[in-house]
Amino acid sequence: MKFIVWLIRIVIFIAFLVLALANLQDGSLNLLAGYTWTAPMILIGLAFFVIGALAGLLAAIPGWLRRGREISRLKRELKNLREAQLPPREVPPFPPMM
């Protein structure tokens, strides 16, 4: 199974590499206020990928923090419940003889 997963990863990597090598020509990106960025198409694509990944991570941070607080609260609650339980019964060292 791991072989198949790695084979799929290699095929996807090669496909992206071929796509990158096919897009080496210059492209222009018109920005606000009349600015223009001229760079190879693959660099523009990579920049947008990185910006999208960072935006996704920033959007996920509030959920991670919320789950972290919830886990801490539940751990405290579990600790308090375990401390509130009655002490365990003393178990004899050997089973009773018949």
C-alpha positions in Angstrom: 0.0 0.0 0.0 2.8 2.4 0.8 4.4 1.6 -2.5 1.2 2.7 -4.3 1.0 5.9 -2.3 4.6 6.8 -3.1 4.0 5.9 -6.8 1.1 8.3 -6.9 3.1 11.0 -5.2 6.0 10.6 -7.7 3.5 10.8 -10.6 1.9 13.9 -9.3 5.4 15.5 -8.7 6.5 14.7 -12.2 3.2 16.1 -13.6 3.8 19.4 -11.7 7.4 19.5 -12.7 6.5 19.2 -16.4 3.8 21.8 -16.0 6.4 24.2 -14.3 8.9 23.6 -17.1 6.2 24.3 -19.7 5.4 27.7 -18.2 8.8 29.4 -18.2 7.6 32.3 -20.4 7.1 35.7 -18.8 3.7 36.8 -17.6 2.5 40.2 -16.4 0.4 40.7 -13.3 -1.4 44.0 -13.1 -1.6 45.2 -9.5 -3.4 48.1 -7.9 -2.3 51.7 -8.5 -0.9 50.9 -11.9 1.9 48.6 -10.8 2.8 45.6 -13.0 4.8 42.6 -11.9 6.5 40.7 -14.8 7.9 37.3 -13.9 7.9 33.8 -15.2 4.5 32.2 -15.0 5.6 29.5 -12.7 6.9 32.1 -10.2 3.5 33.9 -10.3 1.7 30.5 -9.8 4.0 29.7 -6.9 3.4 33.1 -5.3 -0.3 32.6 -5.4 0.0 29.0 -4.0 2.1 30.3 -1.0 -0.4 33.2 -0.4 -3.3 30.8 -0.5 -1.6 28.3 1.9 -0.8 31.1 4.3 -4.4 32.4 4.1 -5.7 28.9 4.8 -3.4 28.5 7.9 -4.5 31.9 9.2 -8.1 30.9 8.8 -7.5 27.7 10.7 -5.8 29.3 13.7 -9.0 30.3 15.6 -10.3 26.7 15.4 -7.0 25.3 16.7 -7.0 27.7 19.6 -10.6 26.9 20.4 -10.0 23.2 20.4 -6.9 23.7 22.6 -8.9 25.6 25.2 -11.6 22.9 25.1 -9.0 20.1 25.6 -7.5 22.0 28.5 -10.9 22.5 30.1 -11.8 18.8 29.6 -8.5 17.7 31.1 -9.1 19.9 34.2 -12.6 18.5 34.5 -11.3 14.9 34.3 -8.7 15.6 36.9 -11.3 17.1 39.3 -13.6 14.1 38.8 -10.8 11.6 39.4 -9.8 13.5 42.6 -13.5 13.5 43.8 -13.9 9.8 43.5 -13.8 7.6 46.6 -10.4 6.0 47.4 -10.0 2.6 45.8 -10.7 -0.4 48.0 -7.7 -2.2 49.3 -7.2 -5.5 47.4 -5.8 -8.4 49.4 -2.3 -9.5 48.4 -3.4 -13.1 47.6 -6.6 -14.5 46.4 -8.6 -16.3 49.2 -7.9 -20.0 49.7 -10.8 -22.4 49.4 
